[in-house]
């Protein structure tokens, strides 16, 4: 019997039942595993897999479709067999990552870390100068699901401008005051107060924010990276922060993860570090959306139609 294997422990029973009902109604045996060793035992004969483990893809001799619950697919490069399709869950993480982005931007602009330090000493000090999203010049590098969800929320703060940067210069849903191709990035950086990176890792994005581009930002600028650590020259950013050359940065992603306990970034001033939590599956809505996206493509798969979220393995998204 054709088999669908699901290795996604975050799924609650109600979501499992939705997947089970759709699969069994189409004649697919549906197997759920919460431990990787169990999933690996079931992988060999699976036609469809919903899961994140690279090893599952390598073990699946009958694989025709692998759906990862993540947006990024770098961990699956070289693991998908010829003739099989890879899809991702891009579109599930925009809400949670956009909320994280707004949170850390406001934390830095309103100097929350310094006020936390003040009240931890039971002191009562006020009057630290702050800045605002209101009237800010905001540049978003990456205008996919994350960039669009960020723009929707940031618009409510009435920024001076929202500039979107992407491959083509398209303006999705008209959300941006200005949309530029990547060739316009150098011109946008000097007029940016808040720079938000939400890029996938591709050959074109690796090292995109190099030292010279970081130096093009105003000294009062704040940078937030919620995409991939490879897009940013981490050492150059640290050097500029330590020299007071930038107002601050918030990093949720890094060149190497987890960040080494001895890494000098831990002590870098005006740097807010979070351990890659902006887009994980701790928000129930995210898991619900992953399920919805998978079921949409499952229906198309069963009808022999192209899958909406198929990844171009050469482009990386």
N, C-alpha and C positions, 0 to 999 in steps of 0.2 A: 504493500500500500504506500502511496506517496506520503512523504513525511514533512511536516513543518516543525522545526525545532526552535524553541524560544528559550534563550538564556538571558533573562532580564529580571533579576531578583526584586527590583523596585516595583514590579507590577503588583497591584492589589488584585484581589480575587475578582472584583467586578470587571476590571479591564481584561483579565485572563479569560473570563467567560465570553467577552465580546470577540476576542481573537479565536477562542475555541469554537464558538458558534459559527463564525464565518468560515473557518477552515473545514470543520467537519461537514458543514452544509455543502461544501464543494468536493467532498470525498477525500480530504486530506486528514491523515492522522496527525493530531496536535500533541506535542510533547513539551512540557515545561520543566526546566531544570533550574534549581537555585544554587547549585554548586558546580564549579567548572569541571571537576572530574566526572560528574554525572553527565554533563553536556558533551564532554569529549567522547564518552562511550556511545552516545546517541548520534554523533555527528556523521559517521561514515555514510549512512544511507539517507541523510537529509537532503531533500530537494530545495527547501527554503530554510534559511536561518535568519532569525532576528536576534542579534547579539553583537557584542563588541570584541570578543576574543579573536585575535589573529590565528591562534592555534585551531579554533573551530573551523575556520575557512580552509586551513591546510589539511585538516582531517576529512573534510567532506568530499568524498569521491563522486557523489551523485549531484553535487551542488549546481543549481541553476540560477539561484538568486540569493544574495547575501545583503541583508538590510542592517546597517549599523545604527544604534540609537543615538550616536553622536553626530555632530555636524562635520567634524574633521575626519579625514580618512587616511591620514599619513601612516597610521599604524597598520593599515591593511595593504599598503603598497607591496606588490609581489606575492600576495597571499591568495588572491582571487584566481581560480583556475580559468583557463581559456574556455570561452563559451558561456561563462556565468556572468551575471549582471550584478553590479554593486550599486546600492542606493544608500543615501544617508538620511538623517532626520533634520536637515536644515529647514528652519521654519518652526521648530519646537522651542528654541532657546532665546528668541528675541525678547520676550517679555521679561524673563528673569535677568538676562544680561543688561537690558536697558535699565531696569530698576537698580541693579548694582552700579551701573555707570553714573546714574544720577546721584546715588548715595555717596560714592567716593568723590565725585566732583564737588558736591556741597561740603563734604567733610573737609576737603582741602581749602576751598574758597572761604569757608567760615572758621577755619583753623581749629577744628574740633580736637585734633590730637593735642594741641597746646592747652586747650581748656581742660581736656581730660587730665593732663599732667598737673594743672593748677588745682583742680578739685581733689586729686589724689593726695595732695599735700594739705587738704582742708583749708586752702587759701581762698580768698575772695578778691580775685583780680579781674578787672573788666577793661574793655576799650581796645582790644587788639583790632587793628584795621582789617577789614574783610572785603572780599570782592563778591560778585554776584553773577548768576546766570542771566539775570535781567540785564540787557544791554551788552552781553558778551558776544564776541565774534567767535563762533564755534565752527570748527572744521572736522568733518567726519570722513575718515579714510576707510572706505568700505561702505556701500549703501545697499547691502543685501538685507536679509531679515533683521539682523541686529542693528544695522545702521538706520533702517527705517523705523524700527520701534524706538530707538533712541531719539530720532528726530521728532516723532510724534509727541514724546514726553517733554523734550526740551523746548518745543514750540510754546508750550503753556507758560514757560518762564519769560517769554517775550525777549529773546535774545536780539541783539542788533542784527546778526546775520547767521544763517545756517548754510554752510558750504559743503556739498557732497563731492567726494573724489572717488571715481571708479574707472574701470577699463575704458568705457566708451564715452563717458561724459553724459550719460542718460540721467534724467531726473525722475526716479520712480515715484509715481503717484503725485508728482508736483510738490513733494515734501520740502524741497530745498530751495532757498532763495537763489542759489547758484549751484550748478552741477558742472564739474570739470573732469576731463580725462586725467589720467595719472601725469601726463605731461604738464598739467597745470598746477601740480603740487608745489613746485618751488615758488611759484608766484603767490600761492595762498598762505604759505607758512609765515611770512613776516607780518601778516595781518590776522593772526590767530591768537586768541586768548585761551581757548580750550581746544586741544587736539585729541580726538578720540580715534583709536585704531581698532578696527574689528575685521581684520583680514584673515583669510585662510592662508595656509602655507603652500605656496606654489613657487616655482623657479623665479617668477616675476616679483614676488613679494619679499623674498628672503633678503634681508639687509636694506629694505626700502628706506627706512628712517636711519640713515647713516649719520656720522658725526656732522658733516657739513650741513645736512638738512636740519638736524637738531639745533645747530648753532644759528640757523636762520630764524628760529622762533624768537619772539620778544622775550626779554628777561623775566617778564611778569607772567609768562605762559605756563599753563598746566597741561600735562600729558596723561592720558589714560589709555592703557593697552588691555583690551579684553579679547583680542583675536588670537594671535600666535606670537610667542616670544621671538621667533626667528625674524620677524619683520623689523626688529629694533636692535640697534647697536647698544647692548646693555652696558658695556664698559664706558662708552662715550657718554651715555645718559648719566651714569654714576659720577663721572668726572665733572660734568656740567653742574649737577646738583651740589656736589661738594664745593664747587667754586662759587656757588650762589648765582650761577648763570641762568638758571631756570627757577621759577617759583615753586614747582613741585611736580610730582608724578605719582600715579597709582598704577601698580602692576599686578595683574592677576595671573599673568602667563610669563614664562621665562625661557631662556635659551635651553636650559637643562632643568628638568623637573624630576623629583623635588629639588628645590633650591638647597644646596649644600649648607649644613649648619655653620660651617666656617666661612661662607661667602661674605665678602665685605659689604654686599648690598644690605645685609641685616642692620648695619649701623649707619647707613647712608641717611643724611639729614633730608627732611622734606620728601621722604619717600614712604608711601603707604603700600604695604605688601599684603596681599591676600593669596592663599594657597590654591589657586585655580578653582575657585568656588563660584564664580559669577554664573557659570552655565552648567553646573552639574544637575543631577536629577533629584535634588532635595525639595524642590517646589512641586507639589502634586500636579499643578497645571501642566508642567513640562512633561511629565510621564503620560498624562492624559493626551497631550498633543502628539507625542511620539506614537502612541497607539493609534490615534486618528489617522496620522500620515501613513502609517504602515497599512492600515485597513484600506485606505484609499488606493494604495498601490497594489495591495493584494487583489482587490476586485479587478483592477486592470490586468494584472498578471494572469488571472484565471480566464479573462476574456481574450487573452493574446494581444493586448494593447501595449504600446510603449509605456514604461514606468515614468512617472512624473519627476522623480528625484534621482534618476540615474546619474551616476558620477562618471565623468570623463577621467579615466585613470591617468591619462597623460597630462591633463590640465590640473588635476588635483581637487576638483570640485564639480 
